[in-house]
Amino acid sequence: IDTTTNPDALRDEAEQLRKQNNFGGAALYYQKILNIAKDHATVDDYFWYGFSNFYTNKYDSAVTIFKEMAQKFPEKANQLVAYFYWGKSLMAKDTASTGVQGYAVEPFKKYLSLLNPDSTKKDNLATVYYYLGLSALGQNDYTQAGQYADKLAALGTQNEIASQIYSRIALAVYKTDRPTATAYAQKALTINPSDSTAQAVLDYYKKLDDYNQKMKAYKE
């Protein structure tokens, strides 16, 4: 079989490479399929082409492919996969030095809008809530950040991550909004008693109160 023109043969070659974790090689074969038979390419062709690019850190290419997958395959199940990995590809463009830039907000929100309310995809939801929560934090939208942290905590599997968002909100507002900072610090410690940032915020207020009491007694 001519693997340069036969889509089925190309898929077989790509699958073998994927099984060997050679996603860079697999991507070349999926690219060939789209080049020679785009009108007949399957949703799996698009997914694995996008995933192969994602896996090999070619995030811009992965974004383009998953966008096209979302446009070409309107079925809900396919849309969910396309938007989730579109978001993950954009999420991967954030770095430790830049922090969350919000690139993935749009596809992740679209993913949530398509998801059934009783979805059991906890790992996917954890990724989305975590990212959206940190993105809201970066925009100083502490109300929305707290809401996403609440959703994370409700999953029951991401307490440490949820507490990090709670404690970061507390740290961000502790000098200007004691009630809000206290509430979020307490939320963080409720689900993660070892959260040192949240404890530090509460300790700060205790020391402040002790100091004020001493000053009041001194003046009297």
MIZA-401508 format. One record per residue (C-alpha): residue number from 1; residue in three letters; x, z, y. Coordinates in steps of 0.001 Angstrom, whole numbers, plus 524288, in hexadecimal, padded with zeros to 5 digits. Each point is the difference from the previous one (the first is absolute). Last residue first. Example, Ala and Ser with C-alpha at 12.3 -4.5 7.8 and 13.67 -1.06 7.14 Angstrom:
+-----+-----+-------+-------+-------+
:   i :  aa :     x :     z :     y :
+-----+-----+-------+-------+-------+
:   2 : SER : 83566 : 81BE4 : 7FBDC :
:   1 : ALA : 7FAA6 : 80294 : 7F290 :
+-----+-----+-------+-------+-------+
END
This chain:
+-----+-----+-------+-------+-------+
:   i :  aa :     x :     z :     y :
+-----+-----+-------+-------+-------+
: 220 : GLU : 7E9DD : 93835 : 8D441 :
: 219 : LYS : 809B0 : 7F537 : 802DD :
: 218 : TYR : 807EE : 80348 : 7F3DD :
: 217 : ALA : 7F3ED : 80048 : 7F76A :
: 216 : LYS : 7FC1C : 7F278 : 804B1 :
: 215 : MET : 80DCD : 7FAE1 : 7FDFD :
: 214 : LYS : 80031 : 8058B : 7F233 :
: 213 : GLN : 7F2DE : 7F9DC : 7FCE9 :
: 212 : ASN : 8047E : 7F2F3 : 8057E :
: 211 : TYR : 80C35 : 80052 : 7F786 :
: 210 : ASP : 7F83A : 8032D : 7F3BC :
: 209 : ASP : 7F676 : 7F505 : 80323 :
: 208 : LEU : 80B24 : 7F64E : 801D5 :
: 207 : LYS : 80675 : 8048A : 7F374 :
: 206 : LYS : 7F345 : 7FE0D : 7F8AC :
: 205 : TYR : 7FDFD : 7F2C4 : 80671 :
: 204 : TYR : 80D77 : 7FB66 : 7FBCC :
: 203 : ASP : 7FDC7 : 80510 : 7F23E :
: 202 : LEU : 7F3C2 : 7F795 : 7FF16 :
: 201 : VAL : 807A3 : 7F3EE : 803F0 :
: 200 : ALA : 80B42 : 8036D : 7F6DE :
: 199 : GLN : 7F68F : 8017E : 7F4A5 :
: 198 : ALA : 7FAE2 : 7F243 : 80250 :
: 197 : THR : 80DD1 : 7FAB2 : 80024 :
: 196 : SER : 803FB : 807A0 : 7F3DB :
: 195 : ASP : 7F560 : 7FA6F : 7F739 :
: 194 : SER : 801FF : 808B6 : 7F402 :
: 193 : PRO : 7F1BB : 8042C : 7FF4B :
: 192 : ASN : 7FBBA : 7F1D0 : 7FDD9 :
: 191 : ILE : 7F141 : 7FE5A : 7FF80 :
: 190 : THR : 7FC5E : 80BCA : 80835 :
: 189 : LEU : 80CD9 : 7FF51 : 8076F :
: 188 : ALA : 7FCE5 : 7F299 : 80590 :
: 187 : LYS : 7F22D : 803CA : 803B4 :
: 186 : GLN : 8052F : 80C33 : 806BF :
: 185 : ALA : 8098D : 7F7D6 : 807E3 :
: 184 : TYR : 7F4F3 : 7F6AF : 8036F :
: 183 : ALA : 7F734 : 80ADC : 80512 :
: 182 : THR : 80B02 : 806BC : 8074D :
: 181 : ALA : 8042D : 7F386 : 806DE :
: 180 : THR : 7F1FD : 7FD0C : 803DF :
: 179 : PRO : 7FD96 : 80DBB : 80545 :
: 178 : ARG : 80D4C : 80072 : 806DD :
: 177 : ASP : 7FEB0 : 7F35E : 8078F :
: 176 : THR : 80B0C : 7FD35 : 80996 :
: 175 : LYS : 80C99 : 8053F : 7FA20 :
: 174 : TYR : 7FB6D : 7FEE0 : 7F1DB :
: 173 : VAL : 7FB89 : 7F1EA : 80189 :
: 172 : ALA : 80A31 : 7F7D8 : 7F8DC :
: 171 : LEU : 803F4 : 80AC7 : 7F696 :
: 170 : ALA : 7F202 : 801F9 : 7FB83 :
: 169 : ILE : 7FE3E : 7F158 : 7FE2F :
: 168 : ARG : 80C9C : 7FF95 : 7F82F :
: 167 : SER : 7FB30 : 80B65 : 7F7D1 :
: 166 : TYR : 7F360 : 7F91F : 7FC6F :
: 165 : ILE : 8071C : 7F358 : 7FCCE :
: 164 : GLN : 809CD : 80700 : 7F75F :
: 163 : SER : 7F4FD : 807AA : 7F99B :
: 162 : ALA : 7F997 : 7F355 : 7FBD8 :
: 161 : ILE : 80CAE : 7FB67 : 7F9CB :
: 160 : GLU : 801D0 : 80CBF : 7F897 :
: 159 : ASN : 7F1DB : 8005F : 7FBA1 :
: 158 : GLN : 7FFDE : 7F241 : 7FA67 :
: 157 : THR : 7F934 : 80168 : 7F2DB :
: 156 : GLY : 7F331 : 8069A : 8039C :
: 155 : LEU : 7FA3B : 7F391 : 80593 :
: 154 : ALA : 7F943 : 80886 : 80A2B :
: 153 : ALA : 80D46 : 80333 : 805FD :
: 152 : LEU : 80256 : 7F1AD : 802CB :
: 151 : LYS : 7F28F : 7FE91 : 80624 :
: 150 : ASP : 8028E : 80BD5 : 80887 :
: 149 : ALA : 80D27 : 7FA29 : 803DD :
: 148 : TYR : 7F8B6 : 7F3B0 : 80401 :
: 147 : GLN : 7F705 : 80816 : 8088E :
: 146 : GLY : 80B68 : 80777 : 805CF :
: 145 : ALA : 8069B : 7F360 : 80412 :
: 144 : GLN : 7F33B : 7FBA1 : 80619 :
: 143 : THR : 7FF17 : 80C41 : 80846 :
: 142 : TYR : 80E84 : 7FFFC : 802F3 :
: 141 : ASP : 80009 : 7F2A8 : 8064E :
: 140 : ASN : 80DB2 : 80123 : 80596 :
: 139 : GLN : 80235 : 7F195 : 7FCB4 :
: 138 : GLY : 80ACE : 80397 : 7F677 :
: 137 : LEU : 7F6FC : 80A18 : 7FA11 :
: 136 : ALA : 7F5CC : 7F56E : 7FDEF :
: 135 : SER : 80A32 : 7F7FC : 7F8BD :
: 134 : LEU : 803AD : 80BD0 : 7F7D6 :
: 133 : GLY : 7F1E2 : 801D5 : 7FBEA :
: 132 : LEU : 7FE03 : 7F196 : 7FD87 :
: 131 : TYR : 80BE6 : 7FFC0 : 7F720 :
: 130 : TYR : 7FC53 : 80C2A : 7F870 :
: 129 : TYR : 7F1D9 : 7FBCA : 7FEB4 :
: 128 : VAL : 80407 : 7F2A0 : 7FAC8 :
: 127 : THR : 80A27 : 804CE : 7F640 :
: 126 : ALA : 7F738 : 80AFD : 7FB36 :
: 125 : LEU : 7F4B8 : 7F680 : 7FE87 :
: 124 : ASN : 80835 : 7F721 : 7F77F :
: 123 : ASP : 8043B : 80B48 : 7F759 :
: 122 : LYS : 7F237 : 8057C : 7FF73 :
: 121 : LYS : 7F95D : 7F37D : 7FB92 :
: 120 : THR : 7F40F : 80786 : 7FB46 :
: 119 : SER : 7F69C : 7F940 : 80938 :
: 118 : ASP : 7F368 : 80751 : 802D8 :
: 117 : PRO : 7FE6B : 7FA60 : 80DAF :
: 116 : ASN : 80222 : 7F228 : 7FACF :
: 115 : LEU : 80B71 : 7F95E : 806A3 :
: 114 : LEU : 7FDEC : 7F470 : 808F7 :
: 113 : SER : 800F1 : 80793 : 80CCB :
: 112 : LEU : 80BD8 : 8075A : 7FADF :
: 111 : TYR : 80745 : 7F356 : 7FD84 :
: 110 : LYS : 7FC8B : 7FB28 : 80D9F :
: 109 : LYS : 805BC : 80C77 : 80587 :
: 108 : PHE : 80C60 : 7FD92 : 7F813 :
: 107 : PRO : 800BA : 7F1E2 : 80485 :
: 106 : GLU : 7FF1F : 803D6 : 80E6D :
: 105 : VAL : 8088E : 80C2D : 7FFCC :
: 104 : ALA : 80B97 : 7F9B3 : 7F921 :
: 103 : TYR : 808AC : 7FD93 : 80BD0 :
: 102 : GLY : 7FD83 : 80DA0 : 80556 :
: 101 : GLN : 80DFB : 802E1 : 80410 :
: 100 : VAL : 80280 : 80B14 : 7F67C :
:  99 : GLY : 80DBE : 80525 : 80212 :
:  98 : THR : 80A58 : 7F7E7 : 806DB :
:  97 : SER : 80BF8 : 80640 : 7F9BF :
:  96 : ALA : 7FA2A : 80236 : 7F296 :
:  95 : THR : 7FB59 : 7F1FA : 7FFCD :
:  94 : ASP : 7F2EA : 7F932 : 8011B :
:  93 : LYS : 80003 : 7F25A : 7FA0F :
:  92 : ALA : 7FB57 : 805C1 : 7F31B :
:  91 : MET : 7F2DF : 80316 : 80630 :
:  90 : LEU : 7FE39 : 7F18B : 802CC :
:  89 : SER : 8019B : 7FCC0 : 7F19A :
:  88 : LYS : 7F78A : 80B96 : 7FC37 :
:  87 : GLY : 7F53A : 7FB3A : 8090C :
:  86 : TRP : 7FFEE : 7F253 : 7FA58 :
:  85 : TYR : 80099 : 806A9 : 7F2CE :
:  84 : PHE : 7F37A : 80781 : 802B6 :
:  83 : TYR : 7F970 : 7F48D : 806BE :
:  82 : ALA : 80272 : 7F6A5 : 7F4BE :
:  81 : VAL : 7FC41 : 80990 : 7F54B :
:  80 : LEU : 7F348 : 803C0 : 8069B :
:  79 : GLN : 7FCC5 : 7F1E3 : 80328 :
:  78 : ASN : 801D3 : 7FC2B : 7F1CA :
:  77 : ALA : 7F671 : 80A5A : 7FB6E :
:  76 : LYS : 7F669 : 7FC31 : 80AB3 :
:  75 : GLU : 7FFC9 : 7F181 : 7FCCE :
:  74 : PRO : 803D1 : 7F81D : 80BFD :
:  73 : PHE : 80C0F : 7F95F : 7FA0F :
:  72 : LYS : 80660 : 7F67D : 80971 :
:  71 : GLN : 8008A : 80826 : 80C69 :
:  70 : ALA : 804B2 : 80C77 : 7F97C :
:  69 : MET : 80A03 : 7F852 : 7F804 :
:  68 : GLU : 804D4 : 7F97F : 80C74 :
:  67 : LYS : 80256 : 80D44 : 8062B :
:  66 : PHE : 8068F : 8047D : 7F36F :
:  65 : ILE : 80947 : 7F477 : 800A9 :
:  64 : THR : 80387 : 80189 : 80E59 :
:  63 : VAL : 80254 : 80E93 : 7FE73 :
:  62 : ALA : 808AF : 7FDBA : 7F424 :
:  61 : SER : 80835 : 7F646 : 8079F :
:  60 : ASP : 801F1 : 809D5 : 80AE8 :
:  59 : TYR : 80333 : 80A97 : 7F616 :
:  58 : LYS : 80ADE : 7F94D : 7F8B8 :
:  57 : ASN : 80481 : 80CF0 : 7FA3C :
:  56 : THR : 801B8 : 7FABD : 7F219 :
:  55 : TYR : 7F414 : 80754 : 7FB18 :
:  54 : PHE : 7F7CA : 7FAF1 : 80B4B :
:  53 : ASN : 803F9 : 7F1F5 : 7FD27 :
:  52 : SER : 7FC98 : 801A7 : 7F1B2 :
:  51 : PHE : 7F34C : 8069D : 803E8 :
:  50 : GLY : 7FC0B : 7F493 : 80889 :
:  49 : TYR : 802E1 : 7F5EB : 7F582 :
:  48 : TRP : 7F9C5 : 808E1 : 7F5EE :
:  47 : PHE : 7F3A1 : 80140 : 807EF :
:  46 : TYR : 7FF2E : 7F1B8 : 803D3 :
:  45 : ASP : 801BC : 7FB04 : 7F225 :
:  44 : ASP : 7F6A5 : 80A71 : 7FB28 :
:  43 : VAL : 7F59C : 7FB0E : 80974 :
:  42 : THR : 8017F : 7F2BC : 7F9A0 :
:  41 : ALA : 80666 : 7F3C2 : 8056B :
:  40 : HIS : 7F7CE : 7F3CB : 7FE42 :
:  39 : ASP : 7FF74 : 7FBAB : 80E2D :
:  38 : LYS : 80E4E : 803BF : 80174 :
:  37 : ALA : 80488 : 7F746 : 7F4EA :
:  36 : ILE : 80DA7 : 7FB11 : 80340 :
:  35 : ASN : 8048A : 80969 : 80A87 :
:  34 : LEU : 7F7F9 : 80B88 : 7FB70 :
:  33 : ILE : 80562 : 7FEC8 : 7F242 :
:  32 : LYS : 80DC5 : 7FE39 : 8053F :
:  31 : GLN : 7FEE0 : 80C98 : 807CE :
:  30 : TYR : 7FBC3 : 806F8 : 7F3AB :
:  29 : TYR : 80C56 : 7FAF0 : 7F96D :
:  28 : LEU : 808E5 : 80467 : 80B02 :
:  27 : ALA : 7F981 : 80D54 : 8006E :
:  26 : ALA : 8032E : 80213 : 7F1A3 :
:  25 : GLY : 80E6F : 7FE80 : 802C2 :
:  24 : GLY : 7FFB1 : 80A79 : 80A79 :
:  23 : PHE : 7F763 : 80868 : 7F76E :
:  22 : ASN : 80A05 : 800B5 : 7F51D :
:  21 : ASN : 7FA6D : 80C61 : 7FA1C :
:  20 : GLN : 8023E : 7FA19 : 7F275 :
:  19 : LYS : 7F15A : 7FFC0 : 7FDA7 :
:  18 : ARG : 7FECF : 7F96C : 80D3C :
:  17 : LEU : 80963 : 7F55D : 7FBA4 :
:  16 : GLN : 7F7F1 : 7FD46 : 7F3F1 :
:  15 : GLU : 7F3AD : 7FF89 : 8083F :
:  14 : ALA : 80614 : 7F638 : 80969 :
:  13 : GLU : 803FD : 7F6F7 : 7F4F3 :
:  12 : ASP : 7F266 : 80087 : 7FA09 :
:  11 : ARG : 7F9ED : 7FDA2 : 80D5A :
:  10 : LEU : 80898 : 7F40A : 80204 :
:   9 : ALA : 7FBCB : 7FAB1 : 7F2DA :
:   8 : ASP : 7F1D0 : 801C9 : 803BF :
:   7 : PRO : 80248 : 7F974 : 80D29 :
:   6 : ASN : 8066E : 7F3D4 : 7FA20 :
:   5 : THR : 80888 : 7F8DE : 809DA :
:   4 : THR : 80DC6 : 80588 : 7FF5B :
:   3 : THR : 7FE10 : 806DE : 7F302 :
:   2 : ASP : 7FEBC : 7F2F1 : 7F903 :
:   1 : ILE : 7FAEF : 80371 : 7F28B :
+-----+-----+-------+-------+-------+
END
